[in-house]
Amino acid sequence: MSRSLRVERGDTLMGMLVKAGIKRQEAHDAITALSKVYSPRKLRPGQEIRLRLAASGAAGPDRRLLALSLQPNVERDLRVLRTGAGGFAAE
C-alpha cells in the first residue's frame, strides 16, 4: 500500500508519520536512518513524502512502514528502506 504525504507549515516528520498510523518507535527508527544522509529539519512546506506500508491490517491503527522516499531537490532522491534485520537503512 502506498501513501503520499504533503508537508504543511509547522509539520515535523515524526508527527506526520505518527498521524499516518506508523508506530512512534518505528517512525523514530526510520528518521534516525534518514538523518544519516539528510536532516529532516530541512523539510519544507509543499514537499512530498511517499510511504510504502505493509498491507496487513489496513483497518488497524498501526501500519508497518516498509519504505519512505522524498526528493529534497531535482538532483537528489532519498529512500529509507526496511532491512532484513527489521531496522532501516537510508540511501
N, C-alpha and C positions, 0 to 999 in steps of 0.2 A: 504494500500500500504506500503510495506517495502522497506527500502533502507539501504545499508551499506556504511559507510564512513571509509576511512583508514587515520589515522593521518600521515601527512608528516612533515618533518623538518620545523619549523617555523610556523606551524598552531596553531591557537587558536580555542577553542571550539566555541566561538561566530562567528568567521569568517567562520568556517566550516558549522555551522547551517544556517547562512545567505546565504552562497553560495548554500546551498541545497534548498533554497526557503522558509525558515522559517522567519516570520516577526521578526525584531530586538527585539521588546518588548517581544514577545513570547519566543524567544531564551534566552533573559535575565532572564525571569521568571523561565525557566527550569534550567538554570545554577545556579541561586540563590538557588533553591531547591536542586540541586546536591551538591552544596558547603557545605550544612549542614552535608553531610556524606563523601564527597570526594573532594579534591581540584582539579579543572580542570587543574591547573598548572602542575599537576603530569602526564598529558598525555604524552606519548612517541611515537616517530615515529614507525609506524607499527601497533599500537594499532587499533582495530576495534571498531567503534561505530555504533550501529544499531538503526535505526529510524523507528517508525511506524507513518505513516502520514494518514490523512483523505483522502479518495479517491475523494472527490469533487474537481472539477476544476483542474484536473491534468495538463491541458494546461496552467493554470494561473500561474503568477509569485510567488504568495504566497501560501504556503501549511500549513495546520493546523497540528501542532505536537500533536500526541496522546501519544507517549511514546518514551523514549530514554533509551538504555541499553548499558552497557560496562562491561568488565571483566578485571579489572586492574591487577589481578593475579589469579592463579588457585584456590585460596581459597575464592575469593570474586566476587560476581556478583551483580552489581548495576543497579537499574532501577529508572527512573523518569517517573511517570505516571500522566496524566491529572486527576484532581479531579472533582467531580460533580459540584463544585463551579466555575470551569473554570481555577483554578490555577494548580500548580504542587506540587507533594509530592515525596520525594525520599525514597527508601528502599534498 
